[in-house]
Amino acid sequence: MRPATRIFIKQRFTDYYDKARISPPSSVKEREFGFIFFDDRYPDDIRMRRHIGFSSGDEMQEYVKSLVPAHAYYSTAYYRTPQAPT
């Protein structure tokens, strides 16, 4: 992907996240989250940042709004400490 294209797409995502209210999953405190970001390697060398946990839906919303991920995922399983490494 050309750098200008990546910048354009990230700006569209930024605009969206600034306005949208993202509904957190139930039991957000017990979910592991993973994110893929618009870094210089994206999309040729995709790396996921995993083992992220949030104490509230508002914290999750602020994280997404401030870091603007290209992709966001959460576990279907519940964890005592979702941010713990494997």
C-alpha positions in Angstrom: 0.0 0.0 0.0 1.3 3.4 -0.9 2.0 5.7 2.2 -0.4 8.3 0.9 -3.2 5.7 0.8 -2.4 4.4 4.3 -2.5 8.0 5.6 -5.8 8.6 3.8 -7.4 5.5 5.2 -6.1 6.1 8.8 -7.6 9.6 8.6 -11.0 8.2 7.6 -10.8 5.8 10.6 -9.8 8.7 12.9 -12.9 10.6 11.7 -15.1 7.6 12.4 -13.7 6.9 15.9 -14.0 10.5 16.8 -17.8 10.4 16.2 -18.8 6.8 16.9 -19.7 5.3 20.2 -18.3 1.8 20.2 -20.3 -0.7 22.3 -18.0 -2.8 24.5 -18.6 -6.5 24.8 -20.3 -7.8 27.9 -17.9 -8.5 30.8 -15.3 -6.1 29.2 -13.0 -6.5 32.2 -12.7 -10.2 31.5 -11.9 -10.0 27.8 -8.6 -10.0 26.0 -8.3 -7.5 23.1 -6.0 -7.5 20.1 -5.4 -4.7 17.7 -3.6 -4.2 14.3 -2.4 -0.7 13.7 -1.7 1.4 10.6 2.1 1.4 11.1 4.7 1.7 8.4 4.6 -2.1 7.7 0.8 -2.2 7.3 -0.6 -4.1 5.4 2.5 -6.0 4.0 3.7 -7.2 7.4 0.8 -7.3 9.8 1.5 -7.6 13.5 -1.1 -7.8 16.2 -0.8 -6.2 19.6 -2.5 -8.7 22.0 -3.1 -9.3 25.7 -4.7 -5.9 26.2 -7.3 -5.6 28.9 -9.6 -2.7 29.9 -11.3 -1.9 33.2 -14.3 -0.3 31.5 -16.0 0.3 28.2 -15.0 4.0 28.4 -11.3 3.0 28.8 -11.7 0.8 25.7 -13.4 3.6 23.8 -10.6 6.0 24.7 -7.9 3.5 23.6 -9.5 3.0 20.2 -10.1 6.7 19.7 -6.5 7.7 20.6 -4.6 4.9 18.8 -6.9 4.4 15.8 -6.5 0.7 15.0 -7.0 -0.8 11.5 -8.5 -3.9 13.1 -9.9 -4.6 16.6 -10.7 -8.0 18.1 -11.8 -9.4 21.5 -11.9 -12.9 22.9 -15.0 -14.9 23.2 -13.5 -16.5 26.3 -13.4 -14.9 29.7 -10.1 -14.4 31.6 -9.2 -13.5 35.2 -6.3 -11.4 33.9 -6.8 -10.8 30.1 -3.7 -8.6 29.9 -1.4 -11.4 31.1 1.0 -12.7 28.5 0.8 -16.3 27.4 
